[in-house]
Amino acid sequence: MSNKLIDILDDGKKVDKLNEDYHYRQSVLPRLKQLRELIRDSQFHSHAQIENLDFVKTLIEDLKDNPQRRVTSLEMKECNQLWKKYNK
């Protein structure tokens, strides 16, 4: 019989997944927040701008509320287009 203590609650896969989710949010959320600020700070406040701002806000909230969630390729394309549009 071994004298080593075993943490039966520790599941390496869960810990790795939590770390992966944390690092993903740490890299993606700041960029989305920066995009949100670009849209918010633009001078002309059109209906399209409000929709764009709502899209980014919803995406940020979804990522915060659901740590396993990832930005889809379609959402990423939309964010890249918005970045190009508002980063002038």
C-alpha positions as CSV (number, residue, x, y, z in Angstrom):
1,M,0.0,0.0,0.0
2,S,1.3,3.4,-0.9
3,N,1.7,6.3,1.5
4,K,0.9,8.9,-1.1
5,L,-2.1,11.1,-0.7
6,I,-4.4,11.1,-3.7
7,D,-6.8,13.9,-4.3
8,I,-9.9,12.1,-5.4
9,L,-11.6,15.3,-6.4
10,D,-8.9,16.4,-8.7
11,D,-9.5,15.4,-12.3
12,G,-6.6,16.6,-14.4
13,K,-8.8,17.0,-17.5
14,K,-11.3,19.2,-15.6
15,V,-8.5,21.4,-14.3
16,D,-6.9,21.6,-17.7
17,K,-10.3,22.5,-19.3
18,L,-10.9,25.2,-16.7
19,N,-7.4,26.7,-17.3
20,E,-8.0,26.5,-21.1
21,D,-11.4,28.3,-20.7
22,Y,-9.9,30.9,-18.5
23,H,-7.0,31.6,-20.9
24,Y,-9.4,31.7,-23.8
25,R,-11.6,34.3,-22.1
26,Q,-8.5,36.3,-21.0
27,S,-7.4,36.6,-24.6
28,V,-10.7,37.1,-26.3
29,L,-12.7,39.3,-23.9
30,P,-10.3,42.2,-23.9
31,R,-10.4,42.3,-27.7
32,L,-14.1,42.2,-27.8
33,K,-14.3,45.0,-25.1
34,Q,-12.0,47.1,-27.2
35,L,-14.2,46.5,-30.2
36,R,-17.2,47.5,-28.1
37,E,-15.4,50.8,-27.2
38,L,-14.5,51.5,-30.8
39,I,-18.2,51.2,-31.8
40,R,-19.4,53.2,-28.8
41,D,-16.9,56.0,-29.4
42,S,-17.6,56.4,-33.1
43,Q,-19.2,59.8,-33.9
44,F,-22.3,58.8,-35.9
45,H,-24.9,56.8,-34.0
46,S,-27.0,55.0,-36.6
47,H,-29.4,52.1,-36.2
48,A,-26.7,49.9,-37.7
49,Q,-24.2,51.0,-35.1
50,I,-26.6,50.3,-32.3
51,E,-27.2,46.8,-33.7
52,N,-23.4,46.3,-34.0
53,L,-22.9,47.4,-30.4
54,D,-25.7,45.0,-29.2
55,F,-24.1,42.1,-31.1
56,V,-20.7,42.7,-29.4
57,K,-22.3,43.2,-26.0
58,T,-24.3,40.0,-26.3
59,L,-21.2,38.1,-27.4
60,I,-19.3,39.4,-24.4
61,E,-22.0,38.5,-22.0
62,D,-22.4,35.0,-23.5
63,L,-18.7,34.3,-23.1
64,K,-18.8,35.5,-19.5
65,D,-21.9,33.5,-18.6
66,N,-20.7,30.3,-20.4
67,P,-17.0,29.7,-19.9
68,Q,-17.0,26.7,-22.3
69,R,-18.4,28.8,-25.2
70,R,-16.2,29.8,-28.1
71,V,-16.6,32.4,-30.7
72,T,-17.8,30.8,-33.9
73,S,-16.1,31.4,-37.2
74,L,-19.1,33.4,-38.4
75,E,-19.0,35.6,-35.3
76,M,-15.3,36.0,-35.7
77,K,-15.7,37.2,-39.3
78,E,-18.4,39.7,-38.2
79,C,-16.1,41.0,-35.4
80,N,-13.3,41.4,-37.9
81,Q,-15.5,43.3,-40.3
82,L,-16.7,45.5,-37.5
83,W,-13.1,46.1,-36.4
84,K,-12.2,47.3,-39.9
85,K,-15.3,49.4,-40.1
86,Y,-14.8,51.3,-36.8
87,N,-11.0,51.3,-36.4
88,K,-10.3,54.4,-38.4
